[in-house]
Amino acid sequence: MPAIPNKINDVVLEFSPKVNRNVDQKIIDALKIVIKKTIVKGKPLNKIYISSANDQHKIPSRHVQGDGKAVDISRINGMKMSVYYPSSPEVKAITDANYLGEAQCSWAESDGMKQSMDAMHFIQDALYKNNVTKHYVNYPDVNIKNYGSAYYGSSYARLQKLKKVLDPKNRFNYKQSISGD
């Protein structure tokens, strides 16, 4: 397996002494896409600290399933995310940078539905447990908790007021439509 390099896109990567840097190539490919010095205008990403990879975890952790399928980044520019998020504007901006990910599932046989849906629920639960609560509105999903906030953030209250004015009879109504109340 390849090793995570010391630098990606001019961003220095530091590692906990216990980290096994040998991971699945897809992890390195993904890091090359998401780690960018200029991820946020005016707040350069210079250094990240990887606290675990293919190491201390036990099954069923994705870190060890299939030889290293996950990494934990715990510091940005020398600041612990657990301490400086959200109080540091720099850490908050870089952490909250607009990454767009997508998870979809499909199945050819009816017996594949349960396995696929269980996998999606596992992914969604992991995202919520890690405070990932924003979603792309063009992929509605009835399992998204607090969909108004997830899709529209702080704009949801303003959109509700507009809904009352523009659609007082609630003609544009579906499971996750903007409610008028």
C-alpha positions as CSV (number, residue, x, y, z in Angstrom):
1,M,0.0,0.0,0.0
2,P,1.2,3.5,-0.7
3,A,2.2,5.9,2.1
4,I,0.5,9.2,2.7
5,P,3.1,11.8,1.6
6,N,4.5,14.6,3.8
7,K,3.1,17.3,1.5
8,I,0.0,17.5,-0.7
9,N,-0.7,20.6,-2.9
10,D,1.9,22.6,-0.9
11,V,0.2,21.8,2.4
12,V,2.4,20.1,5.0
13,L,1.1,16.9,6.5
14,E,2.2,16.0,10.0
15,F,1.5,12.7,11.7
16,S,1.0,11.3,15.2
17,P,3.9,9.0,16.0
18,K,1.5,6.0,16.0
19,V,0.0,6.6,12.6
20,N,0.6,3.9,10.0
21,R,0.8,6.1,6.9
22,N,0.2,3.1,4.5
23,V,-3.4,3.4,3.3
24,D,-5.6,2.5,0.4
25,Q,-4.6,4.5,-2.8
26,K,-8.2,6.0,-2.9
27,I,-7.6,7.8,0.4
28,I,-4.5,9.5,-1.0
29,D,-6.4,10.4,-4.2
30,A,-9.2,11.9,-2.1
31,L,-6.7,13.9,0.0
32,K,-5.2,15.3,-3.2
33,I,-8.6,16.6,-4.2
34,V,-9.7,18.1,-0.9
35,I,-6.5,19.4,0.6
36,K,-5.7,22.8,-1.0
37,K,-3.7,25.7,0.3
38,T,-6.4,28.1,-1.0
39,I,-9.5,26.3,0.2
40,V,-10.7,29.5,1.8
41,K,-9.9,33.0,0.4
42,G,-7.7,34.9,2.8
43,K,-7.2,32.0,5.2
44,P,-4.5,29.7,3.8
45,L,-4.3,26.1,4.8
46,N,-0.6,25.6,5.5
47,K,-0.5,22.4,7.7
48,I,-2.7,19.6,8.8
49,Y,-2.1,17.0,11.5
50,I,-3.3,13.4,10.9
51,S,-3.9,11.8,14.2
52,S,-4.9,8.3,13.0
53,A,-5.0,6.3,9.8
54,N,-4.4,2.6,9.3
55,D,-3.5,2.1,13.0
56,Q,-5.1,2.1,16.5
57,H,-8.6,1.3,15.5
58,K,-10.4,-2.0,15.7
59,I,-13.1,-3.6,13.5
60,P,-15.7,-2.3,12.5
61,S,-13.8,1.0,12.1
62,R,-13.2,2.0,8.4
63,H,-9.6,2.7,9.4
64,V,-8.8,-1.0,9.4
65,Q,-11.4,-2.6,7.2
66,G,-9.8,-3.2,3.8
67,D,-6.4,-1.9,5.0
68,G,-6.8,1.7,5.8
69,K,-9.9,3.4,4.3
70,A,-10.1,6.4,6.5
71,V,-7.9,9.1,8.2
72,D,-8.6,11.5,11.1
73,I,-7.4,15.1,10.7
74,S,-7.3,16.7,14.1
75,R,-5.3,19.9,13.7
76,I,-5.4,22.8,11.1
77,N,-2.4,25.1,10.9
78,G,-1.3,23.8,14.3
79,M,-4.6,24.3,16.1
80,K,-6.6,21.4,17.5
81,M,-10.0,21.4,15.8
82,S,-11.7,20.2,19.0
83,V,-10.4,23.2,20.9
84,Y,-10.5,26.0,18.2
85,Y,-13.6,25.2,16.3
86,P,-15.7,27.3,16.1
87,S,-14.0,30.1,18.1
88,S,-11.1,30.5,15.7
89,P,-12.3,32.1,12.4
90,E,-9.5,30.5,10.6
91,V,-10.2,26.9,11.8
92,K,-13.9,27.4,11.4
93,A,-13.6,28.7,7.8
94,I,-11.3,26.0,6.7
95,T,-13.3,23.2,8.4
96,D,-16.6,24.5,7.0
97,A,-15.2,25.0,3.5
98,N,-17.8,24.0,0.9
99,Y,-16.9,20.5,0.1
100,L,-19.7,18.7,-1.8
101,G,-19.9,15.0,-1.5
102,E,-22.5,12.6,-2.7
103,A,-23.7,9.2,-1.6
104,Q,-26.2,7.4,-3.7
105,C,-27.2,3.7,-3.8
106,S,-28.9,1.5,-6.3
107,W,-29.6,-2.1,-6.6
108,A,-30.5,-4.5,-9.4
109,E,-32.3,-7.1,-7.4
110,S,-35.0,-6.5,-4.8
111,D,-33.0,-8.3,-2.1
112,G,-30.2,-5.7,-2.6
113,M,-32.5,-2.9,-1.3
114,K,-32.1,-3.6,2.4
115,Q,-28.3,-3.9,2.2
116,S,-28.0,-0.7,0.2
117,M,-30.4,1.2,2.5
118,D,-28.6,-0.1,5.6
119,A,-25.3,1.2,4.1
120,M,-26.8,4.6,3.4
121,H,-28.2,4.8,7.0
122,F,-24.7,3.9,8.3
123,I,-23.1,6.7,6.3
124,Q,-25.7,9.2,7.3
125,D,-25.4,8.3,11.0
126,A,-21.6,8.6,10.8
127,L,-22.0,12.1,9.2
128,Y,-24.4,13.3,11.8
129,K,-22.2,11.9,14.6
130,N,-19.3,13.9,13.1
131,N,-21.4,17.1,12.9
132,V,-21.9,17.1,9.2
133,T,-25.4,18.4,8.9
134,K,-25.5,20.3,5.6
135,H,-26.9,18.8,2.5
136,Y,-27.3,19.6,-1.2
137,V,-31.0,20.4,-1.8
138,N,-31.2,18.8,-5.3
139,Y,-30.9,15.3,-3.7
140,P,-33.9,15.2,-1.4
141,D,-33.8,12.4,1.1
142,V,-36.5,11.8,3.7
143,N,-34.0,10.5,6.2
144,I,-32.2,13.9,6.5
145,K,-32.8,15.2,10.0
146,N,-33.8,18.9,10.2
147,Y,-34.0,19.2,6.4
148,G,-34.8,23.0,6.5
149,S,-31.6,23.8,8.3
150,A,-29.6,21.1,6.4
151,Y,-30.6,22.4,3.0
152,Y,-31.0,26.2,3.6
153,G,-29.0,26.9,6.8
154,S,-29.8,30.2,8.4
155,S,-31.9,31.3,5.4
156,Y,-34.7,28.9,6.2
157,A,-36.6,31.3,8.4
158,R,-36.5,34.0,5.7
159,L,-37.7,31.4,3.1
160,Q,-40.6,30.5,5.4
161,K,-41.7,34.1,5.5
162,L,-41.5,34.3,1.7
163,K,-43.5,31.1,1.4
164,K,-46.3,32.7,3.4
165,V,-46.4,35.6,1.0
166,L,-45.8,33.8,-2.3
167,D,-47.6,30.5,-1.6
168,P,-50.2,31.2,1.1
169,K,-52.3,28.2,0.0
170,N,-49.3,25.8,0.2
171,R,-49.7,24.6,-3.4
172,F,-45.9,23.8,-3.6
173,N,-46.0,21.1,-1.0
174,Y,-44.1,17.9,-0.8
175,K,-42.4,15.9,2.1
176,Q,-39.5,18.4,2.4
177,S,-40.9,21.6,1.0
178,I,-40.5,24.8,2.8
179,S,-43.2,25.0,5.4
180,G,-45.2,28.2,5.9
181,D,-45.3,27.9,9.7
